[in-house]
Amino acid sequence: FGLMSQPENNGKCMTSFGVVVMSIAGTGMGFISFLYFLSLGYAAALGFSSVFCLWAFNTQQQQQQNSAVVSNLSNVHTSFVLLWAVRMFSFYVHREFINWPQWHKSIKEADAKTTLESKIMAWLTCSIFYALMFSPCLFRMQADANVNWGFIGKSGIALQIFGLALESIAD
């Protein structure tokens, strides 16, 4: 993909760029329907960024010399973000097309009033915002595998698992 850089900086700059590219790709769904910038595009941006980081750090960087192995907890954290994105994406699709078809009609009416300029501004704003929201995963994946997660980090993963379970049950 050309999104990884030289081993001397451990790919951090280009991996950050890759997350932005994945976020831009995911939020591009908003050109189908304006609301998708805030719903399906959000889920897709986080999902694409998660897949990219899991791939980049676990496959490509291990092939380069002097690269640290990603910690198991970092992989778990990013994998749960991916699961959450898949859950959210499927919920939004189900809600729009199966549970709430009149909502889909209302969205189409609103889309007719939306200009291309406003879609481009929403696309850029949302994609940058979603890339920044993903940055804790990215920073953890970039950290040395020997960095201790500590009590707060492990508690955060436990809350993440609880939140995913709670939202899945509620949906």
N, C-alpha and C positions, 0 to 999 in steps of 0.2 A: 504493500500500500504506500510505501514511502513515508509512513507516518512515524517511523522510529528513527532516532538520530544516532549519533556516534556513541560508543560505549563510555567515553570519558565523562559524559554528563548523565549517563544512565538512562538516556531516553526521556528525561523528565519534560523537557520543553516540547518535543514533538508528540509525546503522549498527551500532554495537555492540549495541544493543538488537535490531536485526534478526537479527544472528548468534545471539543467545540464543534468539530466537523460532524460527529455523530449526533450531537444535539441539533445542529442545523438540519441534518437529514431527517431526524425524527419530527421536528416541529414543522417541517415542510408540508405535513399533512394538512396544515391550516389553510392551504390554498384550495383544498377540496371544499372545506367548510370552515368559516371563521372560528367557530367554537372549538374546532379541533386543535387550534393553537394552545388552548387551555386544558384540553381533556386528552384526546388520543395522542396528540403531539407530545404532551408532557410525558405520558407513559412510554411512548416510543423513544423519546430522547433519553430517558433514564435507562430503558432497556438496551438500546443500542450502545450507550456509553458503558454500561455494565459488561456487555458481551465483549466490547472492544478492550476494556481494561483487563478482563480475565484472560482474553487471548494474548494481548500484548505483553503482560507481565509474566504469565505462566508459560508461554511458548517462545516468543521471540527473544526476550531478554535472557532467558536461560541459555540460549544458543550463543550469546555474545560473551566474551571474556569479562571477568571482573563484575559480573552482575549478581546482585543478591537474590536469593530465593524469597519469594513472597511468603509472608507468614500465613498459617492456616486460618487464623482469625480474620485476617484481611480478606482472604478468599471467601470465607463464610459471610462476612459483612457485605461484600459486593454481590455475592450470589443471592443473598436475601433481598437486596435492592432489585436484582433482576426478577426474582419471583414476585416481588411486590409490583413491579412494572407490568409483568404479564397478567397478574390478577386485576390490576386497575384497567389495563387495556381491554381485557375481555369483559369486565363489568361495564365499561362505557359503551362498547359495541352492543352488548346485550340490552343495555338500558335504552339505547337510541333506536334500535331496529326491532326489538321484540317486546320489551315491556312498555315502551312509551312512544308509539309511532306518531302520535300527534306532536310530540316534541320535535321529531325529525322534520315535520312539516313547518313548524315555527322556525326552525333553524334555516330552512331553505328560504323562507321569506326574509329573514335577517341578512342572509348572504347576498340576496339580490340588491340590498342597499349598501353593501360594503365595497369600498373602492380598492383598487390594486395598491395604491400608496399606503392605505391603512393596513392592508394585509402584509405588506413588506415591512412596515414599522413593527407590527406585532410579531412577525416572524423573527426579526433580528433581536428584538427585546426579549422575547420568550426564550429563544435559543441561547442567548448569553446568560440569562437568568437560570435556566435549567442546567447549563454547564457549571455555573457557580454552585448551584445546589448539590451537584454531584461531586464537588471538589473534596469533601471529607473522604469519600471512597478513594478518589484518586490519590490524595496525600497519603492515605494509609497504605495503598498499594505501592507507592513510591518509597515508603519508609523501609529501613533495613528490617529484615526478618527477625533480628534479635531485639528489636525495640519492644519493651514490655507494654502490653495493653492496659494493665492495671485494673483496679476494681471498677473505675468509672467506665472504661472502655468495654469491659466484659458485661457490665450492667446495661450499657447501651445496646449491645447485641441481644441481651435477654429481652429488653424492652422492644427492640425491633421485631423479634420473633413473636412476642406477645401481641404487638400491634398488627402484624400480618395475620395472625390467627383470628384476632378480634374482628378486623375488617372483612376477612373472608367469611366468617360466620354471619356478620351483619349484612353482607351483600346477599 
